[in-house]
Amino acid sequence: MWKKLPLNFQAISWNANGLTSHLQELLNFLSYKQKTPDFLCIQETWINDAFLPLIPGYSSVHSFRPSKKGGGSAIYVKNNIIYNEIDKITYVDVDIEIAGIIFLNKNKKAITLLSVYIAPSQNITLDHLNMFANHKNLILMGDFNGKNKLWGSPCNDGRGRVIETFLESNDMVCLNKGDPTHINYNGTLSHLDLAICSNTLAFNTDCSVMDETWGSDHFPLAVVFNECIPIINNIIEHKYNLDKANWTLFKSLIHKSTIFKDKVEDLQSEYDKFVSLILLTRDQVIPKRNYNFKHKYTPYWNKECSEAKKIRKML
């Protein structure tokens, strides 16, 4: 019954600020794409029934407010993908619209994708957000209307702190790189739209803010999920003799490092420091094998992705 999704798939999330009004801009974008996105997550559709505008090549699911105007969240799914719509997640005390689907990727892994719109000026609690986390291998995309330095905001607000707690308590990863996503009425920019996923899906993803708003006051987010797995010849002999490694000393040297005491100012810089620490410690506690590594090592890679390159350098 299920049609398996390729290992690499792309999802775009966009607060349309009224889908009907700005649909043509979205259609123009899709018409110039050689490969259209697999999923389109749309927030603030401003459509208060199940009948969404048709986008050629896609089917859709929609969560909306039946009793008042505004809001609405939808997912458009390419026609070559079989999916199930998940049961609606509903709230009685806050305005949160969530459209959700579940599909299988090529590795037969069930993945849940939610398009989320949380209206501003509401008291959102951790219990509200935890209702998202009833699914494994979860992807959340949408307008959360929360500010936190974790995704680039200059300050933290109450909702942003709740979202941060939600991420920590559910092993979720925010994929945003710190770029703003919303144009305020006075021309300034803010960070309101998020792409979040389970840590099991975050190994090799790329998230970027697109440079066109398509008539809205929000920039779309584009996320590519690429499960890149290095394949190494079984007869490979590694440069380091792991059987003779002093793991007790390795652990001790890592714990004594001062980098964990420093305040994190720049995530990329701190990541580079951590990787350097691992490599330097490795050279101190793991003996090398006595042969010419250049001639003995013959790697084969399924894809020369960024993570594969990092792994290869460490071997």
Buried (B, 14 or more C-beta within 10 A) or exposed (E): EBEBBEBBBBBBBBBBBBBEEBBEBBBEBBEEEEEBBBBBBBBBBBBBEEEBBEBEEBBBBBBBBEEEEBBBBBBBBBEEBEBBBBEEBEBEEEBBBBBBBBBBBEEEBEBBBBBBBBBEEBEBBEEBBEEBBEBEBBBBBBBBBBBBBBBBBEEBEEBBBBBBBBBEEBEBBBBBBBBBBBBEEEEEEBBBBBBBBBEEBBBBBBBBBBEEBBBBBBBBBBBBBBBBBBEBEEEEEBBBEEEEBEEEEBEEBBEEBEEEEEEEEEEEEBEEBBEEBEEEBBEEBBEEEEEEEEEEBEEEBEBEBEBBEEBBEEE
